[in-house]
């Protein structure tokens, strides 16, 4: 990403001018000729030299580091959106947003309730199935379980053969590659934190196939992809999956819609209902 020096300079000047000393806990002196904070005040708050800040505001500085940008964002009391804008103008990647973990916001639960005409799931970025609506349960049955010990779709794919049997045979190899590539991207975004390291270590220990795919170091964030499933009651069915970002950095909303000409699949799923699939799986 390139640095937009003129826009960065203008944004810093205007952000500084919007603040008063009182906004940042400083004493406002009697004679202030310029609106907002002085450069010296911002530099003191950010822990940088006033000369460096002046060069930034004049569009003649080298690219600031992410540590310097973080200090400026704090000093200027920028919102999360303004902070991300600052990073992008400086040619740096904005920091990852807040994580929700296993917590599902009321707004997300409301979406699950309202989107009852199509299958919908909420997954963590590591592949933990956090919630799904009745249509998703009718589609995937107990193969996609929200029970804590069984809910990671990557782990189940590489350890439970029955999971793969629900996918078209000609697409299972590509499905495995996509799961691993997406997990690799998520682990990197997380800085290879404890949760991602634990999951990868476990997968490598139990699945030579996963270990081989992981070692290929393929990276691909899953945003939209087709699903061709072997449904035990409906036979071969097709869905398109759109992966939508949520306000939380570590959660994704997956919405499954039938391709053109296959809308009747939704009616059949609705007729079967979620309990039918669970009962069928329990009896196998």
N, C-alpha and C positions, 0 to 999 in steps of 0.2 A: 504494500500500500504506500502511495506517495504522500508526502507532506504538503498540506495546503497552507503555505506560510501566511498569505494575506488574510485568508479567512480565520486562521488561528489567531493572528495578531488582533483582528477586529473583535473576535469573540472574547479574548482575554481582557481587552480594554473595556468592553461594554460590561462584562461580568464584574470587573473591579469597580466600575462606576456605579453599578446598581446597589452596592453595599455601603452601609455607613459604619463607622467605627463601633457604634452601639450594637450592630448586628453580629459582630465578631468578638464582643467583650472588651473592646478598647475604649479608652477615654477620648471623647471628642474635644479637641482643642478649640480655642476661641477664633483662630484665624485660619480658615480653610478656603483656598481659592478654587479648588477643583472639586467636582462632585465625587462622591464615593470615597473609596480608600485610596491612599497614596501607594505608589509602588513599594516604597520602603516598608509600609505596613503589611502588604501582601507578602513580600519577600521574607519578612520576619516570621509571619505565620506559616509560610511554606518551608522555611529553613533553607533558603537559597539567597544568592546575592541579588541586590537590587539591579546591578548592571546586567545580569543574565535575564532577569525579567524584562528589563527595558529592551534588550535585543529581541526577545520573544515578541514583544508588543510592536516592535518595528519591523518584524518579518525578516530578520537577518541572523537568526540563530541556527545552530545545528539542530538536528532532530532531538527533542527531549526524550529522556528515558521514561519507561513506564513508572518508575519510582518518583520521578519528578512530576509527572502528570498526576499521579495519585495525591501528592502533596499539594499541588495547585488546586485540585478538585476539592480537597478538604478546606484549604484556606479560603476559597471563593464560595464555599457553602453550596456547591453545585448539587442539583438533583441527580438521580441515577441517569435520566435521559440526557441531561446536560453533560454529565461526566462522560458518557459514551460518545457524545458529539465531540467533546474535547479530544478524546483518544483518536477518533477517526480523523479529525482535522490534522492531528500530529502524525498521522500515518502509522498508528499503533492499533493493535486489536483491543477492543474494550474488554474489561474483566468479565468473567462469567457472572450471571445474575445469582440471586439467592436460591438456595435449594429448599425444597419442601420435604424431602425424605419420603416417609410413608404417609404423611399428612395430606389429606385431600381437602382442598378448600370447599366451602359450601357452594361456591359458584360452579366448581367442577362437578359436584354431585348433582346440582340442578341440571347441568347440561346432560348428564347421563340419564336423568329422569325424563327430560324433554325430548331427547333424540331417541325415542322409542320405536321409530319406524325402520331403523337400520342398526346393524351391529356396531357397537362402540366399546372400546376398551381404553383404560388409562394404564400406561406402562411407565416404569422408571427408565432412565436412560441406560441402565444396565440390564434391562429386560425383565424386571420384576412386574408381574401383572398385579396391579393395585386394586383395580375395580373393573367391572364390565356390566353391561345391561343384559336383560333377558334375551334379546336377539343375538347377542354375541355368544351367550351360553348355548342357545339353540344351534348356532353355527358350529362352535368348536366343542361343545359338550364338556365333559370333565377332563379333556385333554389340556385345556387352558384353565387351570385351577387357581383360585385366589388364596388357597390355604398357604400359610406362611412358608412351610417347608417345601412346597411343591410349585411355587408360583413363578420361578425364573424360567422364561421360555428358552433361553439359550442352554441352560443346564439340562432341561428336560429333552431338548432336541438331541443332544449328544449322549444322553444316558438312558433314554427310554425309547426303544424301537417303535412302540405303538404310536408315538407322536408323529413320526415320519409317515406312517401308513396312511395318514389322513391327507397327505399332500401328493400331487401327481408325481409319478415316479421320475419323469423326465426333468423335473424341476428341483428335485431334492438336493442335488449337488450344488446348484446355484443358490438355493435357499441357505444351505450350510455356510457357503462363502459369504453371503450377505450378512448373516447373523454375526459371524466373527469380525467382519470388516466394520460393522456398526459398533460392536462392543469395543474394538480397538480405538475407534474415534472417541467414544464416550470415556474410556479410561484416560486417554490423552487430555481431554478437556478437564477431567477431574484432577489432573496432575498425578495420575496413578496413585490415588489415595488408598486407604486401607480396604474400603469396600470393594473397589475394583481389583486390587491385588489379591484379595482373598478369593474372589470369584474366579479369576483367571488361574490362580494356583490350583484350586479345586478342579477346574475343568481340565487342566493339563494333566493332572494326576489320574483322572478317570477316563480320559478319552484321547487316545493317540491321534485320532482324526482331528480333534480340535487342536491339539498341540501342533500338528503339521500345518494346519491352516493359519494358526496364530503366527507361526514362524515365517509365513510368507509376507507378513506385515502389510497386508492390504487394508486400505482405509476407505470407507464409503458410508456416509450418513444416509440412512433409509428415510426417504421422504414420501415416495409414492411407488407402489409396485403392485403387480397383479397377484392374485391368489387363485390357484386352481386346486380345488379340494375334492377328495373322495369322501363324500358324506355317507355315513352308513345307512341313512334312510332315503336320501335324495339322489344318490349317485354322484356323478361328476357335476360340480357346480363351479362357477367362476365369480370372483369378486375383485374389485379394485380397492386398494387400501391407500388412503391418504393419511400421512403422519403429520399432525398439526402441532406446532409449538404451543406451549402454555406459558403463563407468567412465571412459573417455576422453571429454573434452568435444568432440573433433573427429572422432569415429567413430560410425557408425550401423550397426545390424544390420537387414537387410531380409529378412523371411521371407515367402515366397509360398505361400499355401494356396488350394486350389480352393474355390469357393462350394458350398453344399449341393447335392448331386445331381451333382457333377462330379468325384467322387473318382477316377473311372477315368482322368482326364487324367494323374494321377501315374503310373499303371501304363504308359500309353503313352509318357510321357517316359522312364521308366526303361528301357523296351524299346529306345527309339532310342539312348540313351546319348549322352555328350558328344562323342565322336569323330565320330559321324555328322554332327552339325551343322557341325563344323569342316571336315570333308571336303567337305560339300555347299557351304559358303561358298567354299572354295578353288577349287571347280570352276566357280563361276559366272563 
